[in-house]
Amino acid sequence: MFTLQELHEARNTIGQVIAPTPQHEWPLLSARLGRPVVVKHENHLPTGAFKVRGGLTYVERVRRERPHVKGLIAATRGNHGQSIALAGRRYGLPVTIVVPLGNNPEKNDAMRALGADLIEHGRDFDAAREEAGRIAEAHGLEMVPSFHRDLVLGVATYALELFTAEPGLKRLHVPIGLGSGICGCILARDLLGRSTDIIGVQAAGAPSYARSFQAGRTVSTPDANTFADGVATRMPDPAAFDIIRAGAADIVTVEDDEIAAAIRAYWTDTHNLSEGAGALGLAAALKHRARTAGERIGVVLSGGNIDMETFRTRVLASEPDSRRAG
């Protein structure tokens, strides 16, 4: 999909806007898991999530190679939209974002604050995506997909940072929404010649990639039922699935209660706030810690954009968790 030189060039382009994010081994979190765990903090980016990297890479190329484009449109549950809105503002392109009805109000406000025109439509992400495509056709806008080579190139820069700083990781747990994050990790690992096993993680209520991985072909689901809105997708992207099937060691699922417990663990052990999607990697590491005994593992905290109501009702309302390693 791209070369190591292109990956370094993308890191340089992105570096004009954002600094590399840290990766930390937190003592309390490692004690909770019973083994060393390194957290890649993509929640520390200006939009609070990893996708800003892909947005900057994608829109920079649009401005440089397709100057005739008069505007961009994208569908999102929030983080992809924020990334395109921020990049559009930097490179002088108007941006329209389509979100499903009932979307995270704080993410909606953040996209508007970045200058995007916001449209609410449909019951879920996939319905919003169909509406965005219709608007793009009707008004001559470029539709920014949620999975694209330039988006993957951009987000792969966090894996470049992580694997350069932590070459000895045995496993890396990565959330899967539509797949750009895990694909970036797989491709960066391979370009750098690392041997890290990459484990994809989905919500049990939105398991399209997990089912596809088991079946060996893309499998859609009728619903995507999880409070982790960043991974609430029903239809896998075929190009993403091909990369995941070839390069992931496994795809596992976690229940919403396990996601909530991981968010609490991040808060109590590191004082970092995670959104639902951002906590999937840790939730899986906690659930399957017996598989990783003695290994130095990594988890990607892919975003911190949880709204206050969800944090209060779905996370804080639950019982505190034990620190005891299983």
N, C-alpha and C positions, 0 to 999 in steps of 0.2 A: 504493500500500500504506500510506503514511503521508505526512504533510506535513513541511515543514522545521521548523515550530514543534514538532511532536511529536518530531522528532529532537533538537532542542535540549532539550526537556523530558526526554527519555530520558537525555541526557548529564548533566543536573542530578540525576536520580534515581540514576544509576550513580555520580556523583561523591560521593555520600554514603558510598560504600563503597570506591571505587578512584580513584586519581589518573589523569589522562591518561598514556598511554604515550609515550615519546620516539620521534622519528624522526631518525635520524642518517645523515649521509653519511660513510662510513668510507674514509679515503684508500687503504688497502691493497686494500679490496674494489673501489673504483672503478678502481684501477690494474689489477686482475685482469680487469675487464670492458672496460677501455679507454674508459670513459665515466662520468659521474657517476651513482651509484646511491644512492638513499635507502632505508634499511631502516626499516620500521615495526615496532617491538619489542613485539609482543603477548606475547612470552615473558616480559615483565617484570611481568605481572599476578599476583595472589596465587595463582591456580591454575596459573600457568605457561602459559596459553593464552587466546585471544580469546573463547572461548565463555562465559566468566563474565559478560560483558556481557549476553548474551542471557538467561542464567539469571536474573539479577537483575531484568531488565525483565519477564520472563514471570511470575516468582513474585510480584513486587510487585503485579502486576495481579490474580493469583489471590487473594491475601490481601485486596485492596481490593474487588474486585467479586464474588468467589465464596467468601465466608467459610464456606459449607457444606462445601467440599472438605476431606476428612479426611486426605488424604495424596496424594503424587505418586509416579509410577513412570516410569522412562525406560530405554531401551536405549542402549548406548554402547560405544565402545572406550576411553573414558576421559575426554576433555576435556568433552564434553557432560554426563556424569555428575557430574564434579567441579563444574561450574557450577551444576547443579540442587541438588546436596548443599549447597554453600556458601549458595546463596540460600534453600533450605529451612531451614537452621539460622538464618539471619538473620531470616526472617519466621515462624518457629515452625511449620513444616510438616514432618512426617516424610517421608522420601524412601527409596524402594526403587530400586535400580539393577540392571539385568540386563546382564551382559557375556558374550561368548562364551567357551567353554572355551579355556584357554591364553592369555587376555588378559594384557597387560602387567602384571606383578605389582606394580610400583611405582605404577602408576595405580590398581590395585585397592586398595592400601594407603592411597593418598591419599583415595580416596572413603570408605573406612571411617573414616579419621581425621576427615573432615568430618561424620561422623555417619550416613552412609547404610547401610542394610541391603543387602548385596551378594549377588546370586544369579548363579551361573555356569551358562550353558545354551547349547547349540548350537555349530555349527562356525564361524559367522561373525556379523557384525553383524546381517544380515538375519534369521537364525534367532533371535538374541537379541531382536530387535524383535518378532517374532511371539509369543514367549513372554511378553514384557512386556505385550503387548496382552491375552493370555489372562488373566494375573494381574490386570490392571486390571479386567477384566470380572468376574472371580470375586470380587474383594475390594472393589469399589467405589472404586477409586483413580482419580485423574485421570492419564491417560497423557500425558506430555509428549513431543510428537514432536520429531524432530531438525530439522524445518523447520516454522516457524510465523511468522506475522506479527510477534509480539512478540519472538521470538528474533532475527529479522532486524533489527527496529528497534533492539534492543540492540547487536548487533554492528556495525551501521552507524555507531555512534558512533566507532569507530576510524577509519572512512573520513572522517567529519566532521573529526576532529582532523587527519588527514593532509592532506586537500585544503585545509583552512584554512591549515595551515603551509606547504604546498608546492603552491600553485595552478598552477604551471607544469609539472607532470609530464606528459611525453608518453605514457608507458605505465606501467601498473601490473600486475605479475604476481601473481596471487592463487591459492592452492591451492583445489581443489574436493574436498570430501568429499561431503556431501549438498547443499551449495549456499548455506548462510546467509551465509557470508563474502563470496563474490563477489556475491551478490544485494545485500547491504548496501552494497558498494562501488559497484555500478551505480546503485542508487537514490540514494545520497548524492551521487554525481557529478552526476546529473541534477538533483537538487534545488538544488544549488549552482551549476549552470550551467557546470560544467567540461567540457573537451573531451578529457580523458585517455582513451586507448584502454585498455580493461581486458581482459587476457589471462588466461583461466582455465587452470589447470595440473592435470593428473591424472597419476597413476602409469600407466605403460604396461601394468602388470598388472591395473589396475582402471579401464578407460577408458570407463565407461558414458556419461558426459556428452560426452566427445569424440566417441564414435560417434553419440550422439544429435544433437549439433550438426551433424555431417556429413549425417545422414539427415533432419534437419528434424522429427524425432519422437523420443519417448523410446524408448531401446533398452537393455534389460537385458543383463547378461553372466552366464554360468553360474558364474564364479568371480571372486574379487578377490585376486590374488596379488601382494602387495607387502609389504615389511617396514614401509612407512609406514602403520601401522595406522589413523591418523586419516583416511585417504582410501580405506580398503579397503571400498568399498560397491559393490554389484552393480546396484541398482535406482535410477534417478534419481527425484527427486520431481517430479511434473508441474508443480506451481506454480513451483518453483524453475527448472525448465527453461524455462518460458515467459519468465521474466525474463531468464535468461541468453541465450536465443536472440535476444531483442529488443535486449539491451544490451551483450553482449560482442563484442569485435572478433574474437576467435578463442579456440579451446581447443586447447592443445598437450599432448603427453604426454612424460614423461621416464622413462628406465630407472632401475632401482634403483641401478645403479652411479653414475649421474649424480646421484641424490639423495644418495648417500653422499659423493660428491665435494663437493657443496654444503654438507653438514654440516661437512666438514673445512675448507672455505673460511671458513665462519662462525667456526669455532673459531680458526683461525690468524690471520685478518684482523681479527676483532672481539672475540675471546675470549668469544663468546656460544655457548651450546650450543643446538642446534636438534634437535627430533624430526624424524622422516622427513617427516611432512606439512608441518611448518613450513619445510622447506628446498625445497619444490617450486618456489616462485616464483624463488628464486635459481638453482636447477638449470635452469629454462627460460631465464632471462636469460643464463646462461652458454652454453647450447646454441645459442641463437638470437641471439648478440650481434651478428652481422653485420647483422641486421635493424634494429638500434637505434643504428647508428653516429651519433655526435654528439648523441644525445638524452639528456635527463635523465630517468631512469626510476626507478620505485619497485618494491620487492619487500616482501611481507608475510611477516615471520617470525612465523607464526601461533601457534607453540607450542614449548616447550622440553622437553617431558616424554618424553624418550627413556630407556628403561631401560638399566642398565649393561651387561647381557649383549649387547643389540643394538648398543650403541655400541662395545663391544669387538670383537664378531665381524663386524659388517656394515659398520662405519665405519673403525675404527682399523686393522683387518687389511689394508686396501687400501694401495696404493702412494701416497706423497705426490703432490700435484698441483702442476703448474707454475703460476706466477703470470702467465705470459705471456698477454697478451690475444690473442684470435683475430681 
